[in-house]
Amino acid sequence: MKKALFLLLFLASSLCFSQSVNIYKYAIVPSKFEFLKDKDQYRLNTLTKMLMEKYGFITYFDTDILPLEVAETNCNKVFVDVQSIGNLFSTKLRVVLKDCKNIVLFTSAEGKSKEKEYPVAYNQSLREAFTSFDKLTLKDKKEENLKPEVVVYTNEIKRTNYLTLFAQPIENGFQLIDSTPKVILKIYTTSNPSCFIAFKDNIQGVLVNKENYWYFEYYSNSKVVSEKMVIKF
């Protein structure tokens, strides 16, 4: 039971993060981090930009002249910060992604190093912090090998229509019924309006919105299964 709950929470956090980040094509990295004295000290800002690009974001420094498409609104990009949480005995860094409203979208695990030389310690810590991105599925990013194996059940009717469900409000969420009417899913709200914790009989998973369709996704035999549907709220 504990293992199933852990898998559910991991799936929910990964997929909900993916949904919140999928809308961003661009990333902005500051030319100077608050915990350092100088711009691009130890080449840490440049390394951050390179690592963001590795994970598929078109990335700029905040001092760059931006293309019109990037500059026209703050809300079409994610803002990257690196924070120092170390002490006298070790260097520890974490990566924080925020949106234009200063809402935190993601905080990485801490990367740490016990190297005494700052250039080496910061480099090692930052690279380790960025390994948190390896477990995430980012839509339309370059690292396609990050995606989990997905089996898609489309619930097709004559190969053209998908299962259509209707949402009825319940406490902290909705129950989704078919035309019978029969309750097919119960879903519960999260901090992301495009992602719900979902229950279908004895199956626990998440319901996520992707390109105007909803997908009920859950683990089965260590694989992620995805059921596509239309929901009328």
C-alpha positions as CSV (number, residue, x, y, z in Angstrom):
1,M,0.0,0.0,0.0
2,K,2.8,2.4,0.9
3,K,4.6,1.6,-2.4
4,A,1.4,2.3,-4.4
5,L,0.9,5.6,-2.5
6,F,4.5,6.6,-3.2
7,L,4.1,5.8,-6.9
8,L,0.9,7.8,-7.1
9,L,2.5,10.8,-5.5
10,F,5.5,10.6,-7.7
11,L,3.4,10.3,-10.8
12,A,1.2,13.2,-9.7
13,S,4.1,15.5,-8.9
14,S,6.0,14.6,-12.2
15,L,3.0,14.9,-14.4
16,C,1.6,18.0,-12.8
17,F,5.0,19.7,-13.0
18,S,5.2,18.7,-16.6
19,Q,1.8,20.3,-17.3
20,S,2.9,23.5,-15.6
21,V,6.1,23.8,-17.5
22,N,4.9,22.5,-20.9
23,I,3.6,25.9,-21.8
24,Y,7.0,27.5,-21.6
25,K,9.4,27.5,-24.6
26,Y,11.8,30.1,-23.2
27,A,13.9,30.5,-20.1
28,I,15.6,33.5,-18.6
29,V,18.7,33.1,-16.5
30,P,20.1,36.1,-14.4
31,S,23.6,37.3,-15.3
32,K,24.3,37.3,-11.6
33,F,23.1,35.1,-8.7
34,E,22.3,36.8,-5.4
35,F,24.8,34.6,-3.4
36,L,27.7,35.6,-5.6
37,K,29.5,38.9,-5.8
38,D,30.2,39.2,-9.5
39,K,28.3,38.5,-12.8
40,D,28.8,35.0,-14.1
41,Q,31.2,34.3,-11.2
42,Y,32.8,30.8,-11.6
43,R,30.9,30.7,-14.9
44,L,28.0,29.5,-12.9
45,N,25.4,31.5,-14.9
46,T,26.8,30.3,-18.2
47,L,26.6,26.7,-16.9
48,T,23.0,27.2,-15.8
49,K,22.1,28.5,-19.3
50,M,23.8,25.5,-20.9
51,L,22.0,23.0,-18.7
52,M,18.6,24.7,-19.3
53,E,19.3,24.4,-23.1
54,K,20.2,20.8,-22.6
55,Y,16.6,20.2,-21.4
56,G,15.2,21.9,-24.4
57,F,14.5,25.5,-23.3
58,I,15.5,28.4,-25.6
59,T,17.5,30.3,-22.9
60,Y,18.6,33.9,-22.6
61,F,20.4,35.9,-20.0
62,D,18.4,38.7,-18.5
63,T,20.9,41.2,-20.0
64,D,20.4,39.9,-23.5
65,I,18.5,41.8,-26.2
66,L,15.5,39.5,-26.6
67,P,13.7,38.7,-29.8
68,L,10.2,40.3,-30.1
69,E,8.4,37.0,-29.5
70,V,10.3,36.5,-26.2
71,A,10.2,40.1,-25.1
72,E,6.5,40.9,-25.8
73,T,5.3,39.3,-22.5
74,N,6.9,38.1,-19.3
75,C,4.4,35.2,-19.1
76,N,5.7,33.2,-22.0
77,K,8.9,32.2,-20.2
78,V,10.2,30.6,-17.1
79,F,12.6,32.4,-14.8
80,V,15.5,30.4,-13.4
81,D,17.3,31.0,-10.1
82,V,20.1,29.1,-8.4
83,Q,20.1,29.3,-4.6
84,S,23.0,28.5,-2.2
85,I,21.9,26.5,0.9
86,G,25.3,25.2,1.9
87,N,27.5,25.8,5.0
88,L,31.2,26.0,5.9
89,F,31.7,22.3,5.3
90,S,30.0,21.8,2.0
91,T,28.6,23.6,-1.1
92,K,24.9,23.0,-1.7
93,L,22.8,24.5,-4.6
94,R,19.3,24.1,-5.8
95,V,17.5,25.2,-9.0
96,V,14.2,27.1,-8.7
97,L,11.9,27.8,-11.6
98,K,9.3,30.5,-11.3
99,D,6.6,32.0,-13.6
100,C,5.9,35.7,-14.3
101,K,3.8,35.9,-11.1
102,N,6.7,34.7,-9.0
103,I,5.0,31.4,-8.4
104,V,7.4,28.6,-7.9
105,L,6.9,25.9,-10.5
106,F,9.7,23.6,-9.5
107,T,12.5,23.3,-7.0
108,S,15.2,20.8,-7.7
109,A,16.8,18.4,-5.2
110,E,19.9,19.9,-3.7
111,G,23.2,19.3,-5.4
112,K,26.2,19.2,-3.1
113,S,30.0,19.0,-3.1
114,K,32.7,18.9,-0.5
115,E,35.4,20.2,-2.8
116,K,37.3,23.1,-1.3
117,E,37.9,25.0,-4.5
118,Y,34.8,27.1,-5.3
119,P,34.9,26.8,-9.1
120,V,34.9,23.0,-8.8
121,A,32.4,22.8,-5.9
122,Y,29.8,25.0,-7.6
123,N,30.1,23.2,-10.9
124,Q,29.6,19.8,-9.3
125,S,26.7,21.0,-7.1
126,L,24.9,22.6,-10.0
127,R,25.2,19.6,-12.2
128,E,23.9,17.4,-9.5
129,A,21.0,19.7,-8.8
130,F,20.0,19.6,-12.5
131,T,19.8,15.8,-12.4
132,S,16.3,16.3,-10.9
133,F,15.3,17.2,-14.4
134,D,16.1,13.7,-15.6
135,K,13.0,12.3,-13.9
136,L,10.6,14.8,-15.6
137,T,8.7,14.6,-18.8
138,L,8.9,17.9,-20.7
139,K,6.8,18.3,-23.8
140,D,8.5,19.3,-27.0
141,K,11.9,19.3,-25.3
142,K,15.1,18.0,-26.9
143,E,15.6,15.2,-24.3
144,E,12.9,12.9,-25.7
145,N,14.5,9.9,-23.9
146,L,13.2,11.4,-20.7
147,K,9.6,10.4,-21.5
148,P,8.3,7.3,-19.6
149,E,7.0,4.4,-21.6
150,V,3.3,5.2,-22.3
151,V,0.6,2.8,-23.4
152,V,-2.4,4.9,-24.8
153,Y,-5.9,3.6,-24.7
154,T,-8.1,6.0,-26.7
155,N,-11.5,4.6,-25.9
156,E,-12.5,5.2,-29.6
157,I,-16.0,4.9,-30.9
158,K,-15.9,4.2,-34.7
159,R,-12.3,5.4,-34.5
160,T,-13.4,9.0,-34.5
161,N,-14.9,9.8,-31.1
162,Y,-13.4,9.5,-27.6
163,L,-15.2,8.6,-24.4
164,T,-17.1,11.6,-23.3
165,L,-17.7,12.2,-19.6
166,F,-19.7,14.8,-17.7
167,A,-18.4,16.4,-14.5
168,Q,-20.5,16.7,-11.4
169,P,-19.1,18.7,-8.4
170,I,-18.3,16.8,-5.2
171,E,-16.3,17.9,-2.2
172,N,-12.8,19.0,-3.3
173,G,-13.4,17.9,-6.9
174,F,-15.7,16.2,-9.3
175,Q,-17.2,12.8,-10.2
176,L,-17.2,12.0,-13.9
177,I,-20.2,10.2,-15.3
178,D,-21.1,8.7,-18.7
179,S,-24.5,8.9,-20.4
180,T,-25.9,5.9,-18.4
181,P,-25.3,7.7,-16.0
182,K,-22.5,5.7,-14.3
183,V,-19.6,7.2,-12.2
184,I,-16.4,6.4,-14.1
185,L,-13.9,8.5,-12.3
186,K,-13.6,10.6,-9.1
187,I,-11.1,13.4,-9.4
188,Y,-9.8,15.8,-6.7
189,T,-8.2,19.2,-7.2
190,T,-4.5,20.1,-6.9
191,S,-2.7,23.4,-7.0
192,N,-2.6,23.0,-10.8
193,P,-6.0,23.4,-12.6
194,S,-4.8,21.1,-15.4
195,C,-4.1,18.2,-13.1
196,F,-6.3,16.2,-10.7
197,I,-5.7,13.3,-8.4
198,A,-8.0,10.6,-9.9
199,F,-9.6,7.3,-8.8
200,K,-11.2,4.7,-11.1
201,D,-12.5,1.8,-9.2
202,N,-9.4,0.4,-7.4
203,I,-7.0,2.3,-9.7
204,Q,-5.3,5.4,-8.5
205,G,-3.7,7.9,-10.8
206,V,-3.8,11.4,-12.2
207,L,-6.0,13.2,-14.7
208,V,-4.0,15.7,-16.8
209,N,-5.0,18.1,-19.6
210,K,-2.9,18.0,-22.8
211,E,-3.9,20.0,-25.9
212,N,-7.6,20.2,-24.9
213,Y,-7.9,16.5,-24.2
214,W,-7.9,14.8,-20.8
215,Y,-5.8,11.8,-20.0
216,F,-6.3,9.4,-17.0
217,E,-2.7,8.2,-16.3
218,Y,-1.6,5.5,-13.8
219,Y,0.9,2.8,-13.3
220,S,0.3,-0.7,-14.4
221,N,3.1,-3.3,-14.3
222,S,5.7,-0.5,-13.8
223,K,4.5,1.3,-17.0
224,V,2.5,4.5,-17.3
225,V,-0.9,3.8,-18.9
226,S,-2.8,6.7,-20.4
227,E,-6.6,6.8,-21.2
228,K,-7.7,9.6,-23.5
229,M,-11.2,11.2,-23.0
230,V,-13.3,14.3,-23.4
231,I,-14.7,15.9,-20.3
232,K,-17.6,18.3,-20.1
233,F,-17.2,20.5,-17.0
